[in-house]
Amino acid sequence: MGYGVRVANRPVTDFDRAVSAYVRAAAVSRKVSAEVTAERAGISVNTFRRYWRGERSMTLGDLRAVLKALGVDFVDAEREIDRIFQAGEYGE
């Protein structure tokens, strides 16, 4: 399975929500809108908005592209996403 391949109809998990929470926080702290982040990452705005709202699980390829667009190191993001997930700080 490649980085951009999705599993059809896979339910969104709490970990997916933690990823979304991290991406939102990273974008907001950098004062970058969802639209600009999507454009820089090469992802359609509609798809990115679903990621942003935690309605869709993000592929690894898209996550890497988003982090690069935001200027965030992947390893640093991974640590913070795990912290958010473990703490349950991703909302509902």
N, C-alpha and C positions, 0 to 999 in steps of 0.2 A: 504494500500500500504506500503510495507516494505522499508527500507532505500535503498536497492540496486535495487529496481524495477524502471525501466524507462518507460516513456510514449513513445510508439512507434511513430517514425517520428515527435517528437516534435521539432519545429524549435528552433535553438539556439537564445537566447535573449541577449540583452545588459547586463543583469545581469550575464548570463553565461560567457560573455566576461570579465566582471569585476572579476569574480572568477578566470578565466584563467590568467588574468593580475596579480592578487595577488599571485597565486601559482608560476608563473614564477619569479616574483620579490623575493618571499621568497626563492625559490631554488637558484637563482643566488646569492643572498646576502649571502647564506650559502655555496656557491661554490659546490653545489650538482647538478649533471646532471639530465636530464629528465630520463635517463635510471636507474640511481641509485635510484632516487625518486620512480619510478614505482616499482622497485624490492623491496625496503623497504616497500612500501605500499601494495604489493601483487596484483598489477594491471599489466595487460599485457602492454608491452612497446608500442605497437601499439595503444591501447586504450588511454594510458596516453598521447602519442604524440598528439592525436586528442583533448584531454582536453587542453593540453599545447598551442595548436594553436587556441583554441576557436572554434573548429569545432564540438564539441559535448558537450552537457550539462552534468555536473558531478553529479552523484548520491550523496546523502547526505552521504551514507556509504563510498563511495570512497573519498569524500572530507575529512571526518574525518580521514580516513587511511592516506591520503596524508599529512594532517596537523601533524598527529602524527609522520609520517616518517621524517618530517622536523623539529620536535620539536617545533611546533607552537601551542599556546593555541587557542582553538576554538573560545572563546569569543573575544579575541584580533583580530583574523582573521575576524570574522564577522563584527566588527566595521570598520576595514580597507577596507574590500570588499564593505561595504555600502558607505564609503567615496569615494572610486574609482568610484563606480556606480553613485553616486550623482554628482560627478565632471566630469563625462564623460571621465575619463582617461584610458579607456580600449582599445582604438584604434578601428580600423575597421577590 
